[in-house]
Amino acid sequence: MKVVGLMSGTSGDGVDAALVEIQRGKGGLRVTMIAAHSLPYPRSLQQRILAASVSGTVAEVCHLNVLLGEWFANAALGVIRAASVQPRDVDLIGSHGQTLHHLPQGIKDGGGSAIRSTLQIAEPAVIAERTGITTIADFRPRDIAAGGQGAPLTPAVHALLFRHPRRARLIVNLGGISNVTYLPRGAGYEGIVAFDTGPANMVLDGLMAWYSNGRMAMDRDGRLAAKGKVDGRLLAKLLAHPYLSQPPPKSTGRELFGAKMIEELTAMPQAQRLTIEDLLATCSRWTAEAVGTVRRWIAGGIDEVMVGGGGVRNRALMHHLTEVFAPAPVVPFESYGWDSKAFEAVAFAVLAYQTATDQYGNVPSVTGAAHPVLLGCIVPAGPGWIKRLRGRVSKT
């Protein structure tokens, strides 16, 4: 099958699209990258998304859901054009959507137990209508319904593609939120440890927006952070954040590490006396040390660290990760033939393929779900979509 994956992370800065070809054989899945494409949101749209995640009205969320469906559809068509193929040549789209809110700990309703919930928008019906391609979306809710946190979901794909018989690998994604997947030597899902580690680009970008009164969205390539010095007192306070010592399964989002965190951080006496360079350097180190907490919950060593996500381009952040995990090599996905920024989009192409071929997509030991489940809701392109997909699967 040819499958498009679509992803927009917690930073809310745009849509990443990847077109892959997937074949299933006796040795497992073979996934080949065909093309990647990014469709950035204008700053005004990013601000609307971030605002809606905190205090959006029903009308605003309703509108954004369909508006982002159009953006995701355009991203899908963009990667199809980049690959010089036609929409009719693509069998499936897997869309993660744009996370607007994520409550993995749940909220108690009356005297009962806490009810977990999550909300991703970017209407899949719009994607299917604009592209003419069967679309699978809303991957997280089924895992939550089965008692899980709905995240992280990419560890299943990490295990399918990166498990090594002789090397223990740590897969790190540096998105708005950072997350890790530990793959011990061997095959299968046994021994996998994966969770969101917490701070990453969302904190760093938030500091830049605060410092520049909204004029700058990021510290490009980590240039300012590279000039700063890590403040030990502030770092110690940040490392005491209770999320970092919480055992997995766990997942988080902008509810903990978004605007509220920036307000609290910039109000700290230790932070107020620092330059922006030192603040960014300290929070870069905090991100790396938070990733390093994975050692508390794994039994074996780490032979190599594979890093993806937009944070790979942040030289200061990669430097701190290298120090935290020395002597294990810390290398970007590109060293293994993958696009760092596009890999999470690849992951949702694979998860869509898994659902379409009756394969479970979650790892219960990672999310906390009671059992494996088929993920996502399917929006058919039109009559005959099942016959078409079954025909494609039989050929692979």
C-alpha positions in Angstrom: 0.0 0.0 0.0 0.9 3.6 -0.5 -0.2 5.5 2.6 0.0 9.2 3.6 0.6 10.0 7.3 -0.4 13.4 8.7 0.8 14.9 12.0 0.8 18.2 13.9 2.4 18.2 17.3 1.7 20.0 20.5 3.6 23.1 19.3 0.8 23.7 16.8 3.2 25.1 14.2 2.0 23.2 11.1 1.2 19.9 9.5 3.9 17.3 8.6 3.0 14.9 5.8 4.8 11.7 4.7 4.0 9.3 1.9 5.3 5.8 2.4 5.0 2.4 0.7 4.3 -0.4 3.2 4.7 -4.1 2.5 4.2 -7.0 5.0 6.4 -10.0 4.7 7.6 -12.9 6.8 10.2 -10.7 8.4 7.6 -8.0 9.4 6.8 -4.7 7.8 9.0 -3.0 5.2 8.3 0.8 5.1 9.9 2.9 2.4 9.8 6.7 2.5 8.6 8.2 -0.8 8.3 11.9 0.0 7.8 14.3 2.9 6.2 17.7 3.0 5.6 20.4 5.6 2.7 22.9 5.6 3.4 25.6 8.3 0.5 27.4 9.9 0.6 31.1 9.8 1.4 32.6 13.1 -2.1 33.9 13.6 -3.5 30.4 13.1 -1.0 28.9 15.6 -2.0 31.5 18.1 -5.7 30.6 17.6 -5.0 26.9 18.2 -3.0 27.6 21.3 -5.6 29.9 22.7 -8.5 27.5 21.9 -6.7 24.8 23.8 -7.0 26.8 27.0 -10.1 28.8 26.6 -11.7 28.2 23.2 -15.4 28.6 22.8 -17.6 25.8 21.4 -18.0 28.0 18.2 -14.2 28.4 17.9 -13.4 24.7 18.3 -16.2 23.8 15.9 -14.8 26.2 13.3 -11.1 25.2 13.9 -12.0 21.5 13.5 -13.2 22.0 9.9 -10.6 24.7 9.1 -7.8 22.4 10.1 -9.4 19.6 8.1 -8.7 21.7 5.1 -5.1 22.3 6.1 -4.5 18.6 6.7 -6.1 17.8 3.3 -3.8 20.4 1.6 -0.8 18.8 3.4 -1.8 15.4 2.1 -2.2 16.7 -1.5 1.1 18.5 -1.1 3.1 15.4 -0.3 1.3 13.5 -3.1 2.4 16.2 -5.6 5.9 16.1 -4.1 6.0 12.4 -4.9 4.8 13.0 -8.5 1.9 10.6 -8.1 -1.9 11.0 -8.2 -4.4 10.8 -5.3 -5.8 7.7 -7.0 -2.4 6.0 -6.5 -2.7 6.4 -2.7 -4.6 3.8 -0.8 -5.0 5.3 2.6 -4.4 8.4 4.8 -3.7 8.2 8.5 -4.2 11.5 10.3 -3.3 12.1 14.0 -5.0 15.5 13.9 -4.2 18.5 16.0 -4.3 17.9 19.7 -6.4 20.6 21.4 -6.6 19.1 24.9 -5.3 15.9 26.6 -6.4 14.8 30.1 -4.6 11.5 30.7 -5.2 11.6 34.5 -8.9 12.3 34.0 -11.4 14.3 35.8 -13.7 12.9 38.5 -17.4 13.2 37.6 -19.3 13.1 40.8 -18.2 10.4 43.2 -17.0 8.0 40.5 -13.5 7.3 39.2 -11.7 9.8 37.1 -12.7 9.8 33.4 -9.8 10.3 31.0 -10.3 12.2 27.8 -8.5 13.6 24.8 -9.4 15.8 21.8 -7.8 15.9 18.4 -9.3 18.1 15.7 -8.9 18.4 11.9 -12.1 16.9 10.5 -11.2 13.6 8.7 -14.4 13.8 6.6 -12.9 16.9 5.0 -9.6 15.2 4.4 -11.4 12.2 2.7 -13.7 14.5 0.7 -10.9 16.8 -0.6 -8.5 14.0 -1.4 -10.8 11.1 -2.4 -8.8 8.8 -0.2 -10.1 6.7 2.7 -8.9 8.4 5.9 -8.3 6.9 9.4 -8.2 9.4 12.2 -8.9 9.7 16.0 -6.3 7.1 17.0 -6.2 8.0 20.7 -9.8 7.6 22.0 -10.0 3.8 21.6 -7.0 3.2 23.8 -8.5 5.6 26.4 -11.8 3.6 26.2 -9.8 0.5 26.9 -8.4 2.1 30.1 -5.2 3.6 28.6 -3.9 7.2 28.4 -4.2 7.3 24.6 -0.5 8.1 24.3 2.2 7.6 23.4 1.2 5.5 20.3 4.4 5.7 18.3 6.2 3.1 20.4 4.4 0.3 18.5 5.8 1.7 15.2 9.3 2.1 16.8 9.2 -1.6 17.8 8.1 -2.6 14.3 10.8 -0.7 12.5 13.7 -0.2 14.9 14.0 -3.3 17.1 17.5 -4.8 16.9 18.5 -8.3 17.9 21.9 -7.2 19.5 21.5 -3.5 20.3 19.3 -1.8 22.9 18.0 1.4 21.4 16.4 4.5 22.9 14.2 6.3 20.5 13.7 10.0 21.4 11.2 12.4 19.9 11.9 16.1 20.5 8.6 17.7 19.6 6.6 20.2 21.6 6.7 17.5 24.2 9.5 15.0 24.4 8.9 11.3 24.5 11.0 8.1 24.6 10.8 4.5 23.6 13.2 2.0 25.0 13.7 -1.1 22.8 15.7 -3.8 24.6 17.7 -6.3 22.5 15.5 -8.8 20.7 12.1 -8.9 19.0 8.5 -8.3 20.0 6.9 -5.9 22.5 8.4 -7.5 25.6 10.4 -5.1 27.8 9.4 -2.0 25.9 9.3 1.1 28.1 7.9 4.3 26.6 6.4 7.5 27.9 6.3 11.3 27.5 9.2 12.7 29.4 7.8 16.3 29.4 9.6 19.5 28.5 10.9 20.2 25.0 10.3 22.6 22.2 7.0 23.9 23.7 8.9 25.4 26.7 11.8 26.7 24.6 9.4 28.3 22.0 7.3 29.7 24.9 10.3 31.4 26.4 11.2 33.0 23.0 7.6 34.3 22.6 7.6 35.7 26.1 11.0 37.3 25.7 10.1 38.9 22.3 6.5 39.8 23.1 5.4 37.4 20.5 7.6 38.6 17.7 9.8 35.4 17.7 8.4 31.9 17.6 11.6 30.0 18.3 15.3 29.9 19.0 16.3 28.8 15.5 18.9 26.0 15.6 19.4 26.7 19.4 21.7 29.6 18.6 20.8 31.6 21.7 20.8 28.6 24.0 24.3 27.7 22.7 25.6 31.1 23.9 24.1 30.7 27.4 25.2 28.9 30.6 23.1 26.4 32.6 22.0 27.8 35.9 22.4 25.1 38.5 19.9 26.5 41.0 17.1 26.9 38.5 17.8 23.6 36.9 17.5 21.9 40.3 14.1 23.5 40.8 12.9 22.4 37.4 14.1 18.9 37.9 12.0 18.7 41.0 8.8 19.0 38.9 6.6 16.2 40.0 5.8 14.9 36.5 9.5 13.8 36.1 9.4 11.4 39.1 5.9 10.0 38.2 6.3 6.4 37.0 5.0 5.3 33.6 2.6 4.8 32.0 2.3 8.5 31.7 1.7 11.1 29.0 1.4 14.9 29.1 0.9 18.0 26.9 0.6 21.8 27.0 -1.7 21.5 30.0 1.5 21.0 32.1 4.2 22.4 29.9 2.5 25.1 27.9 1.5 28.7 28.8 1.0 28.0 32.5 4.6 26.6 32.7 6.0 29.7 31.0 4.2 32.0 33.5 5.4 30.0 36.5 9.0 29.7 35.1 9.4 33.4 34.3 8.1 34.3 37.7 10.7 32.3 39.6 13.3 34.5 41.3 16.1 32.3 39.9 14.8 32.8 36.4 14.3 36.6 36.6 18.0 37.3 37.1 19.0 35.3 34.0 19.5 36.4 30.4 17.3 34.8 27.8 20.5 32.9 26.6 20.9 31.4 30.1 17.2 30.6 30.4 17.2 28.7 27.1 20.4 26.9 28.0 19.0 25.8 31.4 15.7 24.7 29.9 17.5 22.8 27.1 19.5 21.0 29.8 16.2 20.3 31.7 14.8 18.7 28.6 17.8 16.5 28.2 17.8 15.5 31.9 14.1 14.8 31.7 14.7 12.4 28.8 17.5 10.8 30.9 15.0 9.9 33.6 14.2 6.8 31.4 17.1 5.1 33.1 15.0 4.9 36.3 12.5 2.5 34.7 14.6 0.3 32.4 16.4 -2.9 33.4 19.2 -2.9 30.8 21.7 -0.5 29.2 21.4 1.7 26.2 23.6 1.0 23.2 22.5 3.9 21.0 20.1 6.9 21.1 18.1 7.7 18.0 16.6 11.2 17.9 13.8 12.6 15.8 11.5 15.5 15.9 12.0 19.2 15.2 14.4 19.5 18.2 17.1 17.6 16.3 17.9 20.9 14.7 18.6 22.5 18.1 22.3 22.2 18.5 22.3 23.1 22.2 19.6 20.5 22.9 21.5 17.8 21.0 24.7 18.7 22.8 23.0 18.3 26.2 21.5 15.0 25.2 25.0 13.8 24.1 26.3 14.7 27.5 23.5 13.0 29.4 23.8 9.7 27.5 27.6 9.5 27.1 29.2 7.2 26.1 26.2 5.9 24.1 26.1 7.6 20.7 23.3 10.2 20.1 22.4 10.4 16.4 19.5 11.9 14.4 17.1 9.7 12.4 18.9 10.9 9.2 21.8 8.6 10.1 19.4 5.7 9.7 17.8 6.9 6.5 14.7 8.6 8.0 13.6 12.3 8.0 13.7 13.4 11.6 10.8 15.9 11.3 8.6 13.6 9.2 8.9 10.4 11.2 5.9 10.9 13.4 3.8 11.4 10.2 5.3 8.1 9.0 4.2 6.5 12.3 0.6 7.4 11.7 0.7 6.1 8.2 1.9 2.8 9.7 -0.8 2.9 12.4 -3.5 3.5 9.7 -2.1 0.5 7.8 -2.2 -1.6 10.9 -5.9 -0.7 11.4 -6.8 -1.3 7.8 -5.1 -4.8 8.0 -6.7 -5.8 11.3 -3.6 -5.4 13.4 -3.5 -3.9 16.9 -1.9 -0.5 17.1 -1.3 0.2 20.8 1.1 -1.3 23.3 -0.9 -1.8 26.5 2.2 -1.9 28.8 3.0 1.6 27.5 -0.4 3.3 27.5 -1.9 1.4 30.5 -4.7 0.0 28.4 -6.3 -3.3 29.6 -5.7 -5.0 26.2 -4.6 -4.3 22.7 -7.1 -2.5 20.4 -7.6 -1.5 16.8 -7.1 2.3 16.7 -9.0 5.0 14.9 -12.2 5.8 13.1 -12.5 5.2 9.3 -14.0 7.6 6.8 -14.4 5.8 3.5 -13.5 7.5 0.3 -16.6 6.0 -1.3 -18.3 2.7 -2.3 -15.8 -0.2 -2.9 -13.2 1.0 -0.4 -13.1 -2.3 1.5 -12.7 -4.3 -1.7 -9.9 -1.9 -2.9 -8.0 -2.2 0.4 -8.3 -5.9 0.6 -7.1 -6.2 -3.0 -4.0 -4.1 -2.1 -3.3 -6.1 1.0 -3.5 -9.5 -0.9 -0.9 -8.2 -3.3 1.6 -7.5 -0.5 
